[in-house]
């Protein structure tokens, strides 16, 4: 069965160098990189204690370059939520990014009141966070001699942490739904670096089967940056030069980034009828898993091809109709080559397929990687410009003799504008999303059940109906039940 078109009616983000989607697009269009050295105080240990060389990297990192979010405190407003500001203030910035980004997307969609038939799906990996480490320190210190514990806690060096920060995986989605009055449910998922596109696909399913009228989907990634740098150096996956160079022969690894991105989604027919803004139209999403392969972190060409093929099958369009592919391309030589070979198989009948990767601008945002690429494509569609990918000077041999062309300079993008976005993750999670410019979008199809779902009655409740179940008020607990 065909995929009923889904409209993107709102956007939100907190990214390196940009605290809103338009700012992010301005950076991409201008060819700016937001990769910098670690800001003062972001690492929990002195720099000289953790920096090492490539030959001496046990519990060390050879670089502190990354995509870091800065200045967020100046734009985040804890007022106006259905949860009191004092209940928000002591939470990890990860929670704040989710609240801010989801509210941005809903506001852009014109939805600023509680939505009984609105929901949230959040990609969120269970990485250690700075506040999680602080809580562990507090527990450890509490077991020491009372005079030592009291001196450290009262001295300001180790303020008493908020215990809710232990729940950094599942609680952010629940808190955002409560704080913004989303009554159709909220939950988190972990599909590694494909998480945000998995969240979008499952949000589309909710819209297709009629259990929601508006969904927000995306992901957040704010792990302890030192943990990531040391951990990925241990895997020999981090760039030794601190440069992100997707699809380049001289690339030597990925550069980490942090941030969050979200899109608000509605059925295209409903969005048009309600006069909502439409930034793009999702035509299909393909998901797959590699299954048995060569290893947990080894990419599979077959698995990626399967996800891409499923997206075009669902949309009922040919791959050669795509005029831009936003790739996963992290700058790891093996991973980029596997992705290039897979795309060469899928797009082999095309004459010219421009490709790129936002990793060169903001780094690899792990769970948020896919939605970052989607936000980049939405900006490109609005401006009619395919932006350059930074740092690619000598394309991989795997691209030779294929229609795939890395965009090393920006160029005009004539219509019809159709794009694809890929995201692949550890464990063999693969996702490929197909997107049309709203000006080129076809009429919406007759509503149908989601894949594997049951037919449902036509929705009767408007998108702005109050929640069917009361949203917990200011005094409600913010921690999940055991």
C-alpha positions in Angstrom: 0.0 0.0 0.0 1.1 3.5 -0.8 2.4 5.9 1.9 -0.1 8.7 2.6 1.8 12.0 2.3 2.7 13.6 5.6 3.3 17.3 5.8 6.1 18.8 7.9 4.3 21.8 9.5 6.9 22.9 12.1 10.6 22.8 12.9 12.7 23.2 16.0 16.4 22.7 16.9 19.2 23.4 19.3 22.4 22.9 17.3 26.1 23.9 17.3 26.2 27.5 16.1 22.4 27.8 15.7 19.5 27.8 18.2 16.8 27.7 15.6 16.3 26.1 12.1 16.7 29.3 10.1 20.0 30.1 11.9 21.2 26.6 11.1 20.3 27.0 7.4 22.1 30.4 7.3 25.3 28.7 8.5 25.0 25.8 6.1 24.2 28.1 3.1 27.2 30.3 4.0 29.5 27.3 4.2 30.3 27.8 7.9 31.6 25.1 10.1 30.5 25.1 13.8 33.2 22.7 14.9 35.4 24.2 17.7 37.6 23.2 20.6 35.8 22.3 23.7 34.5 25.4 25.5 36.0 26.1 28.9 34.4 24.0 31.6 32.6 21.5 29.3 34.9 18.7 30.2 34.8 17.5 33.8 38.5 17.0 34.0 41.4 19.4 33.1 42.4 19.2 29.5 46.0 18.1 30.2 44.7 15.1 32.2 42.8 13.6 29.3 44.7 14.6 26.1 47.0 12.0 24.6 48.5 10.9 21.4 47.3 8.3 18.8 49.8 5.9 20.2 48.9 6.6 23.9 45.1 6.8 24.0 44.1 4.4 26.8 41.5 6.5 28.6 42.7 9.5 26.6 41.5 11.5 23.6 43.7 12.9 20.9 41.4 15.8 20.1 38.8 18.1 21.8 37.3 19.4 18.5 33.5 18.9 18.3 30.2 20.6 17.6 29.2 22.2 20.9 26.0 24.1 21.7 26.8 27.5 23.2 24.6 30.4 24.3 21.4 28.3 24.9 20.8 29.8 28.3 20.2 33.2 26.7 17.3 32.0 24.6 15.6 29.3 26.8 12.5 30.6 28.6 11.3 28.2 31.3 8.0 30.1 31.6 4.8 29.2 29.7 5.0 25.5 30.3 2.4 23.4 32.1 5.2 22.5 34.6 6.4 25.2 36.9 9.8 26.8 36.1 11.3 25.7 39.4 10.7 22.0 38.5 12.6 22.6 35.2 15.5 24.6 36.4 17.6 21.9 38.0 17.2 19.4 35.2 20.1 18.6 32.8 20.3 20.8 29.7 19.2 17.7 27.7 15.7 18.2 29.1 15.8 21.9 28.3 16.8 21.3 24.7 13.9 18.9 24.2 11.4 21.4 25.8 12.8 24.3 23.7 12.9 22.4 20.4 9.5 20.8 20.7 8.0 24.1 21.6 9.7 25.7 18.6 8.2 23.1 16.3 4.7 23.5 17.7 4.8 27.2 17.7 5.9 27.3 14.0 2.9 25.0 13.3 0.6 27.5 15.0 -0.2 25.1 17.9 0.4 26.9 21.2 -2.4 25.3 23.3 -2.8 21.8 24.6 -3.4 19.1 21.9 -5.4 16.2 23.0 -4.6 14.3 19.8 -1.0 15.4 19.6 2.0 13.2 20.6 5.8 13.0 20.7 8.3 10.4 19.7 11.9 11.1 20.8 15.1 9.4 19.7 17.4 9.4 22.8 20.3 7.2 23.5 21.3 6.1 27.1 24.7 7.7 27.2 26.1 9.1 30.5 25.4 12.8 31.0 27.3 15.4 33.1 24.5 15.6 35.6 24.3 11.8 35.8 28.0 11.7 36.7 27.4 14.5 39.3 24.6 12.4 40.9 27.0 9.4 41.0 29.6 11.6 42.7 27.0 12.7 45.2 26.2 9.1 46.1 29.8 8.3 46.4 30.6 11.4 48.6 27.6 10.6 50.8 29.3 7.3 51.8 32.5 9.1 52.8 33.3 10.6 56.2 30.6 13.1 57.2 33.1 16.0 57.5 34.5 15.4 54.0 31.0 15.0 52.5 29.7 18.2 54.2 32.8 20.2 53.3 32.5 19.3 49.6 28.7 19.8 49.4 28.6 23.1 51.2 31.7 24.4 49.5 29.8 24.8 46.2 32.1 22.5 44.2 29.5 19.7 44.3 26.0 21.1 44.7 23.3 18.6 45.5 22.1 17.2 42.1 18.5 16.7 41.0 17.8 12.9 41.3 15.5 13.1 38.3 18.5 13.5 36.0 19.0 9.7 36.5 16.1 9.2 34.1 17.8 10.9 31.1 16.5 8.4 28.6 12.7 8.2 29.1 11.8 11.2 31.2 12.6 14.0 28.7 9.8 12.8 26.3 7.3 12.4 29.2 8.2 15.8 30.6 7.8 17.6 27.3 4.4 16.0 26.7 3.2 17.1 30.1 4.8 20.5 29.8 3.2 21.2 26.4 -0.1 19.4 26.8 0.4 16.6 24.3 -2.4 14.2 25.2 -1.8 11.4 22.6 1.2 9.9 24.3 5.0 10.3 24.3 7.8 7.8 24.3 11.5 7.4 23.6 13.3 5.0 21.3 16.9 4.0 20.7 17.9 3.0 17.1 21.4 4.3 17.5 22.4 7.0 15.0 19.2 6.3 13.0 17.0 7.2 15.9 15.5 10.4 14.7 14.4 9.0 11.3 12.9 6.0 13.1 11.0 8.4 15.4 9.7 10.2 12.3 8.6 7.0 10.6 6.7 5.8 13.7 5.1 9.2 14.1 3.9 8.9 10.5 2.4 5.5 11.4 0.5 7.2 14.3 -0.9 9.7 11.8 -1.7 7.0 9.2 -3.7 4.8 11.6 -5.7 7.7 13.0 -4.5 7.6 16.6 -3.1 11.1 16.5 -3.7 14.3 14.4 -0.4 16.0 15.0 2.9 14.4 16.0 6.3 15.9 16.9 9.3 13.7 16.2 13.0 14.0 16.4 15.9 13.3 18.7 18.3 14.8 21.3 22.0 14.0 21.9 23.8 15.5 24.9 26.1 12.9 26.3 29.1 13.8 28.4 31.4 15.0 25.6 34.6 13.7 27.3 33.0 10.3 27.5 32.3 10.3 23.8 35.8 11.6 22.8 37.6 9.0 24.9 35.2 6.2 24.0 35.4 6.7 20.2 39.1 7.2 20.3 39.2 3.7 21.9 37.3 2.5 18.8 39.8 4.4 16.6 36.7 6.2 15.0 37.5 9.8 16.0 39.3 12.0 13.5 42.9 12.5 14.4 43.0 15.9 12.7 39.7 17.1 14.2 38.3 17.6 10.7 35.0 16.2 9.3 35.5 15.3 5.7 32.6 13.2 4.3 33.4 11.0 1.3 36.9 12.3 1.1 39.9 10.0 0.5 41.9 11.8 3.3 39.1 11.5 5.9 40.4 10.0 9.1 37.3 9.6 11.2 34.2 11.3 12.6 33.9 14.5 14.7 31.3 14.5 17.5 28.5 17.0 17.8 25.6 17.6 20.2 22.2 19.0 19.8 18.5 18.3 19.2 16.1 18.6 16.2 12.4 18.2 15.7 9.7 18.3 13.1 5.9 18.7 13.7 3.9 16.4 11.4 0.3 16.2 10.1 -1.5 14.4 7.4 -1.1 16.5 4.2 -4.8 16.6 3.7 -5.4 17.9 7.2 -2.6 20.5 6.9 -3.9 21.9 3.7 -7.5 22.0 5.0 -6.3 23.8 8.2 -4.1 26.3 6.4 -1.0 25.1 8.2 2.5 26.0 6.9 4.0 23.1 4.9 7.8 23.0 4.7 8.1 19.7 3.1 6.1 16.5 2.3 7.3 13.1 3.4 6.5 10.6 0.6 8.0 7.5 2.2 10.3 6.1 4.8 12.2 2.8 4.6 13.6 1.0 7.7 15.7 -2.1 7.8 18.2 -4.0 10.0 21.4 -5.6 8.8 20.6 -8.9 10.6 23.5 -11.2 11.0 26.7 -9.5 9.7 30.4 -9.0 10.3 30.0 -7.1 13.6 27.9 -4.8 15.8 29.5 -1.7 14.5 30.2 -2.8 10.9 27.9 -1.2 8.3 26.1 -3.5 5.7 25.7 -2.4 2.1 22.8 -4.9 1.7 21.0 -3.6 4.8 21.3 0.0 3.6 20.1 -0.9 0.1 17.1 -2.6 1.6 16.0 0.5 3.6 16.4 2.7 0.5 14.4 0.3 -1.7 11.6 0.1 0.8 11.3 3.9 0.8 10.8 4.2 -2.9 8.5 1.2 -3.0 6.3 2.9 -0.3 6.3 6.2 -2.3 5.7 4.6 -5.7 8.5 6.7 -7.3 11.8 5.9 -9.0 15.1 6.7 -7.2 16.3 8.6 -10.3 13.6 11.2 -9.6 15.6 12.4 -6.6 17.8 15.5 -7.1 19.6 15.6 -3.8 20.6 13.0 -1.2 21.6 14.1 2.3 23.8 11.2 3.3 24.8 9.7 6.7 28.5 10.0 5.7 30.3 10.6 8.9 33.9 10.8 7.5 34.9 7.3 8.5 36.6 5.7 5.4 34.9 2.3 5.7 31.5 3.6 6.5 31.5 6.2 3.8 32.6 3.7 1.2 29.9 1.2 2.1 27.3 3.9 1.9 28.6 5.1 -1.5 28.5 1.6 -2.9 24.9 1.1 -1.7 23.7 4.3 -3.2 25.5 3.5 -6.5 23.3 0.4 -6.7 20.0 2.2 -5.9 20.7 5.3 -8.0 22.5 3.6 -10.8 19.9 4.5 -13.4 20.2 8.2 -12.7 22.3 10.7 -14.7 23.4 12.9 -11.9 22.7 12.7 -8.1 24.2 15.5 -6.0 25.0 14.3 -2.5 26.2 15.9 0.7 26.4 15.6 4.5 25.7 18.1 7.3 28.4 16.3 9.4 30.9 18.7 7.8 29.1 21.6 9.4 28.1 20.4 12.9 29.7 17.0 13.3 28.0 13.7 14.0 25.1 14.2 16.3 24.5 10.5 16.9 20.7 10.1 17.6 20.0 13.5 16.1 22.0 13.0 12.9 19.1 12.2 10.6 16.8 15.0 11.6 19.7 17.5 11.3 20.1 16.3 7.7 16.3 16.7 7.2 16.4 20.3 8.5 19.2 21.0 6.1 17.2 19.7 3.2 14.1 21.7 4.2 16.3 24.9 4.2 17.6 23.9 0.7 14.1 23.4 -0.6 12.9 26.8 0.6 15.9 28.6 -0.9 16.3 26.7 -4.1 20.0 26.1 -3.3 21.9 22.8 -2.9 24.6 23.7 -0.4 28.2 22.6 -0.4 29.7 19.9 1.8 32.8 21.2 3.5 36.2 19.5 3.4 35.7 17.1 0.5 38.5 17.7 -1.9 39.3 14.2 -3.2 36.2 12.1 -3.5 36.4 8.4 -2.6 37.2 5.9 -5.3 33.8 4.2 -4.6 32.2 7.3 -6.2 34.1 7.0 -9.4 32.0 5.8 -12.4 28.7 6.4 -10.5 26.1 9.2 -10.9 26.9 10.3 -7.3 28.5 13.7 -7.1 29.6 15.4 -3.8 28.6 19.0 -3.8 31.9 20.9 -3.2 30.2 24.2 -4.1 26.7 25.5 -3.7 24.5 25.5 -6.8 21.0 26.4 -7.8 18.3 23.8 -7.3 15.6 23.9 -10.0 12.3 22.1 -9.6 10.9 19.6 -9.2 12.8 19.4 -5.9 12.8 15.9 -4.4 15.3 14.8 -1.8 16.3 11.8 0.3 17.8 11.6 3.8 19.7 8.6 5.2 20.7 7.7 8.7 22.5 4.5 9.8 23.4 3.3 13.2 25.3 0.7 15.3 23.6 -2.6 15.5 22.5 -2.4 11.8 19.7 0.2 12.1 19.1 1.8 8.7 16.6 4.5 7.7 16.0 6.4 4.4 13.4 9.1 4.1 12.0 10.5 0.8 10.9 14.2 0.8 9.1 16.5 -1.7 9.1 20.3 -1.9 5.6 21.4 -0.9 5.2 23.3 -4.2 5.7 20.0 -6.0 3.7 17.8 -3.7 1.0 15.6 -5.3 -2.6 15.7 -4.0 -2.9 13.6 -0.8 -4.1 10.0 -1.3 -7.1 8.4 0.4 -6.3 7.7 4.0 -5.2 4.2 4.6 -4.1 2.0 7.5 -0.4 2.0 8.5 1.7 -0.9 7.4 0.5 -3.9 9.3 -2.2 -1.8 11.0 -6.0 -2.1 11.0 -8.4 0.2 9.2 -9.7 3.0 11.5 -12.7 5.3 11.5 -12.2 8.7 10.0 -10.9 11.1 12.7 -13.6 13.4 14.2 -11.6 15.4 16.7 -9.8 18.6 15.5 -6.1 18.9 16.1 -6.6 21.6 18.7 -9.0 19.7 20.9 -8.1 19.8 24.6 -6.5 16.6 26.0 -8.9 13.8 26.6 -7.0 12.9 29.8 -6.0 15.9 32.0 -2.4 16.9 31.8 -0.8 16.7 35.3 -0.7 20.2 36.8 2.1 22.0 38.5 2.1 19.7 41.5 2.3 16.5 39.6 5.4 14.3 40.0 7.9 14.5 37.1 9.4 11.1 37.7 8.0 7.9 36.0 6.3 5.2 38.0 8.5 2.2 38.8 
